[in-house]
Amino acid sequence: MHIQKVVAKCRARLNVVGMLKGTSWGPGKRPLLTVYRSLVRSVIEYGMEAYFFVSPSLLKPLQKIQNDALRLCTGALVSTPVICLHHACNEMPLNIKHKSLCQKFKAHLVSFSDHPALSLTEDCWQERFPDSPGFFSFNMFTKTAEVDHSVFAAAPVRIPNIPPWLIRKPVIDLTLLQFVRQTASAFVAPVFSSHLHNIYDQFVKIYTDVSKTSERAACGIYIGDRNLRYSFTMNKLSSSITELFTHCTWHTN
């Protein structure tokens, strides 16, 4: 069984944490926790979303491995309550971590309308019979409160044809900014126009702006020399800078 193989693999890796731990020598709690999270916890959490349907009793061996690892990292006694270990190491119990990983995976699924596993998030007819013994779907396991799935509908990232490592590093001119700070507001526009004409007359000028509120986000691009205007609606959870530079790179190329 998969969980039994995970337990055996974690037990072997847990010996590494035990070898690093000593009574009067060895690393402290933080380095040991780093080793545990890298070697042991990563194995436990890998693919954990796939066995959402298992009985909680089958997760007890994995929970015992976590408890033993946290005792090694903290030097706690066997009689130390498990809840104290979780609090001291800032670690979730596996049953909570399991549900958290599944909910994150569900958020990932609903972000793509064409995801091949999107059907896992849909209601099934078996949910109409909550008394069915031994049945638990992924949607039932991850369903807590009603969530507006539109907040996960992030716009696809447009990748330019030119690889990022071949794009020339931009030159940022801050001289105009320093000059404008020392100039009265009535002269800002003429100074700005004169500087652009004298220094950057041979370049294509692209003007950008981003507006973002709690409800929506959008950006606009204006290329004066070509009389081109672009406007884009973005996901309100996305980064404005990321979206702006993505659209700029896409259309300028």
C-alpha positions as CSV (number, residue, x, y, z in Angstrom):
1,M,0.0,0.0,0.0
2,H,1.2,3.5,-0.8
3,I,1.0,4.9,2.7
4,Q,3.0,1.9,4.1
5,K,5.8,2.6,1.6
6,V,5.7,6.3,2.6
7,V,6.0,5.3,6.3
8,A,9.0,3.0,5.5
9,K,10.7,5.7,3.5
10,C,10.2,8.4,6.2
11,R,11.4,6.0,8.9
12,A,14.7,5.6,7.1
13,R,15.1,9.3,6.6
14,L,14.1,10.1,10.2
15,N,17.3,8.2,11.2
16,V,19.3,11.1,9.6
17,V,17.6,13.5,12.0
18,G,18.4,11.2,14.9
19,M,22.1,11.0,13.9
20,L,22.3,14.8,13.9
21,K,20.7,15.0,17.3
22,G,22.9,14.6,20.4
23,T,22.6,15.2,24.1
24,S,25.5,17.6,24.4
25,W,26.3,18.2,20.7
26,G,24.6,18.7,17.4
27,P,22.4,21.4,15.8
28,G,19.6,23.1,17.6
29,K,15.9,23.0,16.9
30,R,15.7,25.3,13.8
31,P,18.4,23.4,11.8
32,L,16.8,20.1,12.7
33,L,13.4,21.3,11.7
34,T,14.9,22.4,8.3
35,V,16.3,18.9,7.8
36,Y,12.9,17.3,8.8
37,R,10.9,19.5,6.4
38,S,13.3,18.8,3.6
39,L,13.8,15.1,4.0
40,V,10.7,13.8,5.8
41,R,7.8,16.2,5.5
42,S,8.3,16.6,1.8
43,V,7.8,12.8,1.4
44,I,4.7,12.8,3.6
45,E,3.0,15.7,1.7
46,Y,3.9,14.6,-1.8
47,G,0.8,13.4,-3.5
48,M,-1.2,13.7,-0.3
49,E,-4.2,15.1,-2.3
50,A,-4.6,11.8,-4.1
51,Y,-5.7,9.8,-1.0
52,F,-8.4,12.2,0.3
53,F,-10.7,9.2,0.6
54,V,-8.7,7.2,3.1
55,S,-9.8,6.5,6.6
56,P,-8.3,8.8,9.3
57,S,-6.9,5.7,11.0
58,L,-4.6,5.1,8.0
59,L,-3.0,8.4,8.5
60,K,-2.0,7.6,12.1
61,P,1.3,6.0,11.2
62,L,2.2,9.2,9.3
63,Q,1.1,11.3,12.2
64,K,3.3,9.2,14.5
65,I,6.3,9.9,12.3
66,Q,5.7,13.6,12.5
67,N,5.4,13.4,16.3
68,D,8.6,11.4,16.6
69,A,10.4,13.9,14.3
70,L,9.2,16.9,16.3
71,R,10.3,15.3,19.6
72,L,13.7,14.7,18.1
73,C,13.9,18.3,16.9
74,T,12.8,19.8,20.2
75,G,14.3,17.3,22.6
76,A,10.9,16.9,24.2
77,L,10.0,13.9,26.4
78,V,7.7,11.2,25.3
79,S,5.1,12.4,27.8
80,T,5.1,15.9,26.1
81,P,1.6,16.5,24.7
82,V,1.5,16.5,20.9
83,I,-0.4,19.8,20.7
84,C,2.6,21.4,22.5
85,L,5.0,20.0,19.9
86,H,2.9,21.4,17.1
87,H,2.8,24.8,18.7
88,A,6.5,24.9,19.5
89,C,7.5,23.8,15.9
90,N,4.8,25.7,14.1
91,E,3.6,22.6,12.4
92,M,0.0,21.6,11.6
93,P,-1.4,18.2,12.5
94,L,-1.5,15.9,9.5
95,N,-5.3,15.8,9.3
96,I,-5.5,19.6,9.1
97,K,-2.5,19.7,6.7
98,H,-4.1,17.1,4.5
99,K,-7.3,19.1,4.2
100,S,-5.3,22.3,3.6
101,L,-3.4,20.7,0.7
102,C,-6.6,19.4,-0.8
103,Q,-8.2,22.8,-0.6
104,K,-5.2,24.4,-2.3
105,F,-5.4,21.8,-5.0
106,K,-9.1,22.6,-5.5
107,A,-8.3,26.3,-5.8
108,H,-5.7,25.4,-8.4
109,L,-8.2,23.2,-10.3
110,V,-10.9,25.9,-10.5
111,S,-8.3,28.4,-11.8
112,F,-8.3,26.6,-15.2
113,S,-11.5,26.0,-17.1
114,D,-9.9,23.2,-19.2
115,H,-8.1,21.4,-16.4
116,P,-8.4,17.6,-17.0
117,A,-9.2,17.0,-13.3
118,L,-11.7,19.8,-13.0
119,S,-14.5,17.3,-12.6
120,L,-13.3,16.5,-9.1
121,T,-14.7,19.8,-8.0
122,E,-18.2,19.1,-9.3
123,D,-21.1,17.8,-7.3
124,C,-21.9,14.2,-7.8
125,W,-25.1,12.3,-7.3
126,Q,-23.7,10.3,-4.3
127,E,-23.6,13.6,-2.3
128,R,-27.4,13.4,-2.2
129,F,-27.1,10.4,0.1
130,P,-24.9,11.6,3.0
131,D,-25.6,8.4,5.0
132,S,-23.8,6.3,2.4
133,P,-21.2,4.3,4.4
134,G,-17.6,4.7,3.3
135,F,-18.2,7.2,0.6
136,F,-16.3,10.5,0.5
137,S,-15.7,12.5,-2.7
138,F,-12.9,15.0,-3.2
139,N,-15.6,17.7,-3.5
140,M,-17.2,16.7,-0.2
141,F,-13.8,16.6,1.5
142,T,-12.8,20.1,0.4
143,K,-16.2,21.7,0.7
144,T,-16.4,24.1,3.6
145,A,-18.1,27.4,2.9
146,E,-19.3,28.6,-0.4
147,V,-16.5,30.2,-2.3
148,D,-16.8,32.5,-5.3
149,H,-14.8,30.6,-7.9
150,S,-14.4,33.7,-10.0
151,V,-11.7,35.0,-7.7
152,F,-9.5,32.2,-8.9
153,A,-10.1,32.8,-12.6
154,A,-6.7,34.3,-13.2
155,A,-5.9,35.5,-16.7
156,P,-3.4,33.2,-18.5
157,V,0.2,34.6,-18.5
158,R,1.3,35.5,-21.9
159,I,4.9,34.5,-22.5
160,P,6.8,36.4,-25.2
161,N,8.5,34.6,-28.0
162,I,11.9,35.9,-26.9
163,P,13.4,34.0,-24.0
164,P,13.7,36.2,-20.9
165,W,17.5,35.6,-20.7
166,L,17.9,37.1,-24.2
167,I,16.0,40.3,-23.4
168,R,18.3,43.3,-23.0
169,K,18.5,44.8,-19.5
170,P,16.4,48.0,-19.5
171,V,18.1,51.3,-18.9
172,I,16.4,53.3,-16.2
173,D,16.9,57.1,-16.4
174,L,16.4,58.8,-13.0
175,T,17.8,62.2,-14.0
176,L,14.4,63.5,-15.0
177,L,12.9,62.4,-11.7
178,Q,15.6,64.4,-9.8
179,F,15.1,67.4,-12.0
180,V,11.3,67.5,-11.7
181,R,11.5,67.3,-7.9
182,Q,13.3,70.7,-7.9
183,T,10.9,72.3,-10.4
184,A,7.6,74.0,-9.7
185,S,4.6,72.1,-10.7
186,A,3.7,74.6,-13.5
187,F,6.9,73.8,-15.3
188,V,6.8,70.0,-15.0
189,A,5.0,69.4,-18.3
190,P,7.3,71.5,-20.5
191,V,10.4,70.1,-18.8
192,F,9.2,66.6,-19.3
193,S,8.4,67.2,-22.9
194,S,11.7,68.9,-23.6
195,H,13.7,66.1,-21.9
196,L,11.9,63.4,-23.9
197,H,12.5,65.3,-27.2
198,N,16.1,66.0,-26.6
199,I,17.2,62.6,-25.2
200,Y,14.7,60.0,-26.4
201,D,13.5,61.4,-29.7
202,Q,14.7,58.3,-31.6
203,F,12.9,55.9,-29.2
204,V,9.3,54.6,-29.3
205,K,7.6,56.1,-26.3
206,I,5.2,53.8,-24.4
207,Y,3.0,55.2,-21.6
208,T,1.5,52.9,-19.1
209,D,-0.8,53.1,-16.1
210,V,-2.3,50.6,-13.7
211,S,-5.5,51.0,-11.6
212,K,-6.3,48.6,-8.8
213,T,-9.1,48.5,-6.2
214,S,-10.4,45.8,-3.9
215,E,-13.0,44.8,-6.6
216,R,-11.2,45.0,-9.9
217,A,-7.8,45.8,-11.6
218,A,-6.9,47.1,-15.0
219,C,-4.0,48.5,-17.0
220,G,-3.7,50.8,-20.0
221,I,-0.9,51.2,-22.6
222,Y,-0.5,54.1,-25.0
223,I,2.0,54.2,-27.8
224,G,1.9,57.8,-29.1
225,D,4.2,57.4,-32.2
226,R,1.9,54.7,-33.5
227,N,-1.4,56.0,-32.1
228,L,-2.1,52.7,-30.4
229,R,-4.1,52.2,-27.3
230,Y,-4.5,49.0,-25.3
231,S,-6.5,48.3,-22.1
232,F,-6.7,45.1,-20.2
233,T,-8.8,43.8,-17.3
234,M,-6.8,41.8,-14.8
235,N,-7.6,39.5,-12.0
236,K,-7.9,41.5,-8.8
237,L,-5.5,39.1,-7.0
238,S,-2.8,39.4,-9.5
239,S,0.3,41.5,-9.3
240,S,-0.1,44.8,-11.1
241,I,3.5,45.1,-12.0
242,T,3.7,41.6,-13.3
243,E,0.6,42.0,-15.5
244,L,1.7,45.4,-16.8
245,F,5.2,44.3,-17.9
246,T,3.7,41.0,-19.3
247,H,1.3,43.0,-21.6
248,C,4.0,45.5,-22.5
249,T,6.5,42.8,-23.5
250,W,3.8,40.9,-25.4
251,H,2.6,43.9,-27.5
252,T,5.9,45.6,-28.1
253,N,7.4,42.3,-29.4
